[in-house]
Every structure is written in C-alpha cells, then in structure tokens.
Amino acid sequence: MDHSNMDMGGMDHGSSSNNSAVSAPSSMGGMGGMGGGRKCKISMLFNVNTIGSCFLTDQWYIETAGQFAGACIATFILVACLEFLRRSAREYDRFIVRQHLQQFQSTTSTSAKTTGSVGSGEAAVGNACAVPPLRPSVLQQAIRAFLHMLQFSLAYIVMLLAMYYNGYLFLCIVLGSFFGFYAFNWESIPVGGSQSQSGKQEATVCCG
C-alpha cells in the first residue's frame, strides 16, 4: 500500500510537472502577443508584409488593407514634412539676414545724412560695404534650434520606419523624399562663377 501510494504520488507529481511544462509555452505566447494576443510580423530582412505588421509601437497594428494604406500615406507625408522643415529653416535664416541688412542700411543712411559733407557721405557709403557679422538674438536662435529639433525628430522617426525593411514603406519614403524636395526646394540656383559674386552681393547688398 505504501508503495502504491508512493507510485501514485509520483504519478501525480509527474502529471503536475507535465501540465506546468505544457502551460508555460501558452503563457509565454500570451506575453509575446501584441495588443491582447495579436502578434506583429517583424522582420530584419527585406519583406512586403501588410496585414499583421506593426510600426513603431504595438498600438500601430495593421489589421486591414485600408490601415496599411493609411500607414503608407502617413509615411509619405512625414518625409515630405521633413523637406518642408529643411526649407523653412533656410528661409528663416534668410529672413533674419534681411532684417540685419535692413537695420544696418538704415543706420548707415542716417549717419550719412547727419554728417552733411560729401566726403563723409562717400566714406559712409564705402563703410556700408563692410556689413558686420550677424549673431542671432536669443529668440532667433531659439527658433532656429526649434526648427532643427523638429527636423532631427522627424528624420529619426523616418529612420526607424525604414528599419522595418518593408518594401512598401521604403517606396513611400523614397517617393516622399522626391516629391517633398520637388515641392519645397524649388529655388533659384546661382549659375557658374556668379555663385561667389551673388554670395557677396547678398552679404553686402550695397556693392552691387
């Protein structure tokens, strides 16, 4: 009787260990699931996964083709916005340069009028060509830093999206870069040797 009890106890112990071994993978599977049992298709190799994909977070889970199309459109717009921010940063720099030149020109013209003599006026015009360097104010530099921060953040997000190696998203990134640059970076380009000369004119204005 004692031996049978010991055998039965051993069987019970073995069955309980087997049950725990069987139930462990299911619990691990539940932990590995994304968003309440959903499993994301994530690959570090080139892929064209659509339904079941996740991007950036498990909350961005693709359940339908429409959701995946929305993810592609959002990626396209994100890259285009990055090009827009780059153009905005350049335009703001040009804006504060124009302000600096206008202030310098107004100060120079006022000093030339107060002198009243031709020789002094010619000297003032000659000195006007030497525009002092521009150091942005605290507010101007804060705006420049904010625009740079936005560029850096968007570029980092785009890089993370590209690391999913999804062919469709990669295509949207490339197209967004093309159309974003086409739309927001359509600027005048200096031709030939006039580049250095135009740079001097932009810096001095009066010497044209």
C-alpha positions as CSV (number, residue, x, y, z in Angstrom):
1,M,0.0,0.0,0.0
2,D,2.8,2.3,0.9
3,H,4.5,1.6,-2.4
4,S,1.3,2.2,-4.4
5,N,0.7,5.5,-2.6
6,M,4.3,6.5,-3.4
7,D,3.8,5.5,-7.0
8,M,0.5,7.4,-7.2
9,G,2.1,10.4,-5.6
10,G,5.0,10.2,-8.1
11,M,2.5,10.0,-10.9
12,D,0.6,13.0,-9.6
13,H,3.8,14.9,-9.2
14,G,4.9,14.0,-12.7
15,S,1.5,14.9,-14.2
16,S,1.5,18.3,-12.5
17,S,5.0,18.9,-13.8
18,N,3.9,18.0,-17.3
19,N,0.9,20.3,-17.1
20,S,3.1,23.1,-16.0
21,A,5.5,22.4,-18.9
22,V,2.6,22.4,-21.3
23,S,1.0,25.6,-19.9
24,A,4.3,27.5,-19.9
25,P,4.6,28.0,-23.6
26,S,1.0,29.2,-23.8
27,S,1.6,31.8,-21.1
28,M,4.8,32.8,-22.9
29,G,2.9,33.0,-26.1
30,G,0.4,35.3,-24.5
31,M,3.2,37.6,-23.3
32,G,4.8,37.5,-26.8
33,G,1.5,38.6,-28.4
34,M,1.0,42.2,-29.3
35,G,-2.2,44.1,-28.2
36,G,-4.1,41.3,-26.4
37,G,-2.9,38.2,-28.3
38,R,-2.0,39.9,-31.6
39,K,1.4,39.0,-33.0
40,C,3.3,41.5,-35.1
41,K,5.1,40.5,-38.2
42,I,8.5,42.0,-37.7
43,S,11.5,41.0,-39.9
44,M,15.0,42.3,-40.1
45,L,15.2,41.2,-43.7
46,F,13.5,42.8,-46.8
47,N,9.8,42.0,-46.7
48,V,6.4,43.0,-48.1
49,N,4.3,42.2,-45.1
50,T,1.0,44.0,-44.9
51,I,-1.7,42.6,-42.6
52,G,-0.3,41.8,-39.2
53,S,2.5,44.3,-39.3
54,C,3.4,46.7,-36.5
55,F,5.3,50.0,-36.8
56,L,7.0,52.0,-34.0
57,T,4.6,50.6,-31.4
58,D,2.3,47.6,-30.8
59,Q,-0.7,50.1,-30.9
60,W,0.1,50.7,-34.6
61,Y,-1.1,47.3,-35.6
62,I,-2.2,46.7,-39.2
63,E,-5.5,44.7,-39.3
64,T,-6.9,45.8,-42.7
65,A,-5.6,46.8,-46.1
66,G,-7.0,50.3,-45.5
67,Q,-5.0,50.7,-42.4
68,F,-1.8,49.7,-44.2
69,A,-2.6,52.2,-47.0
70,G,-3.0,54.8,-44.3
71,A,0.4,53.9,-42.9
72,C,1.9,54.3,-46.3
73,I,0.3,57.7,-46.8
74,A,1.4,58.8,-43.3
75,T,5.0,57.8,-44.1
76,F,4.9,59.7,-47.4
77,I,3.6,62.9,-45.7
78,L,6.1,62.5,-42.9
79,V,9.1,62.6,-45.3
80,A,7.5,65.5,-47.3
81,C,7.2,67.4,-44.0
82,L,10.9,66.8,-43.3
83,E,11.7,68.5,-46.6
84,F,9.4,71.3,-45.7
85,L,11.1,71.9,-42.4
86,R,14.5,72.0,-44.1
87,R,13.3,74.7,-46.4
88,S,11.7,76.5,-43.5
89,A,15.0,76.6,-41.6
90,R,16.8,78.1,-44.6
91,E,14.0,80.6,-45.2
92,Y,14.2,81.7,-41.6
93,D,17.9,82.2,-41.8
94,R,17.4,84.4,-44.9
95,F,14.7,86.3,-43.1
96,I,17.0,87.3,-40.2
97,V,19.8,88.1,-42.6
98,R,17.5,90.5,-44.4
99,Q,16.5,92.1,-41.1
100,H,20.1,92.5,-40.2
101,L,20.9,94.2,-43.6
102,Q,17.9,96.5,-43.4
103,Q,18.9,97.6,-39.9
104,F,22.5,98.2,-41.0
105,Q,21.4,100.1,-44.1
106,S,19.1,102.3,-42.2
107,T,21.8,103.1,-39.6
108,T,24.3,103.9,-42.4
109,S,21.9,106.2,-44.3
110,T,21.0,108.0,-41.1
111,S,24.7,108.6,-40.2
112,A,25.4,109.8,-43.8
113,K,22.6,112.4,-43.6
114,T,23.8,113.7,-40.2
115,T,27.4,114.3,-41.5
116,G,26.3,116.8,-44.2
117,S,29.5,116.7,-46.1
118,V,30.2,114.9,-49.4
119,G,33.5,113.4,-48.3
120,S,31.9,112.0,-45.1
121,G,29.0,110.7,-47.1
122,E,31.3,108.9,-49.5
123,A,33.2,107.4,-46.6
124,A,29.9,106.2,-45.0
125,V,28.8,104.6,-48.3
126,G,32.2,102.9,-48.5
127,N,32.0,101.6,-45.0
128,A,28.5,100.3,-45.7
129,C,30.0,97.6,-47.8
130,A,31.6,96.1,-44.7
131,V,28.5,94.6,-43.1
132,P,29.2,93.3,-39.6
133,P,28.6,89.6,-39.0
134,L,25.2,88.5,-37.8
135,R,24.8,86.9,-34.4
136,P,21.2,85.8,-33.9
137,S,19.5,87.0,-30.8
138,V,18.3,84.7,-28.0
139,L,14.8,84.4,-29.5
140,Q,16.1,84.0,-33.1
141,Q,18.5,81.2,-32.0
142,A,15.7,79.5,-30.0
143,I,13.5,79.5,-33.2
144,R,16.4,78.1,-35.2
145,A,17.0,75.4,-32.6
146,F,13.3,74.5,-32.5
147,L,13.3,74.0,-36.3
148,H,16.4,71.9,-36.0
149,M,14.8,69.8,-33.3
150,L,11.8,69.1,-35.5
151,Q,14.0,68.1,-38.4
152,F,16.0,65.8,-36.1
153,S,12.9,64.2,-34.6
154,L,11.2,63.6,-38.0
155,A,14.4,62.2,-39.5
156,Y,14.9,59.8,-36.6
157,I,11.3,58.6,-37.0
158,V,11.8,58.0,-40.7
159,M,14.9,56.1,-40.0
160,L,13.1,53.8,-37.5
161,L,10.3,53.2,-40.1
162,A,13.0,52.3,-42.7
163,M,14.5,49.8,-40.3
164,Y,11.4,47.6,-40.6
165,Y,12.7,46.7,-44.1
166,N,9.2,46.8,-45.5
167,G,9.3,47.3,-49.3
168,Y,6.1,49.4,-49.4
169,L,7.2,51.7,-46.7
170,F,10.6,52.1,-48.2
171,L,8.9,53.0,-51.5
172,C,6.8,55.7,-49.7
173,I,9.9,57.1,-48.1
174,V,11.7,57.4,-51.4
175,L,8.7,59.0,-53.1
176,G,8.1,61.3,-50.2
177,S,11.7,62.5,-50.4
178,F,11.4,63.1,-54.2
179,F,8.1,65.0,-54.1
180,G,9.0,66.8,-50.9
181,F,12.2,68.1,-52.4
182,Y,10.5,68.9,-55.7
183,A,7.8,71.0,-54.0
184,F,9.7,72.7,-51.1
185,N,13.2,73.1,-52.6
186,W,12.4,74.7,-55.9
187,E,14.7,77.6,-55.5
188,S,16.9,79.8,-57.7
189,I,20.4,78.4,-58.3
190,P,23.4,80.6,-58.9
191,V,24.9,79.9,-62.4
192,G,28.6,79.3,-63.0
193,G,31.0,81.8,-61.5
194,S,28.2,84.1,-60.3
195,Q,27.8,82.0,-57.2
196,S,30.6,83.6,-55.2
197,Q,29.6,87.0,-56.6
198,S,25.9,86.6,-55.7
199,G,27.1,85.5,-52.2
200,K,29.0,88.7,-51.8
201,Q,26.0,90.7,-53.0
202,E,23.7,89.0,-50.5
203,A,26.2,89.8,-47.7
204,T,26.9,93.4,-48.7
205,V,23.9,94.5,-50.9
206,C,25.3,98.0,-51.4
207,C,28.3,96.8,-53.5
208,G,26.1,95.6,-56.5
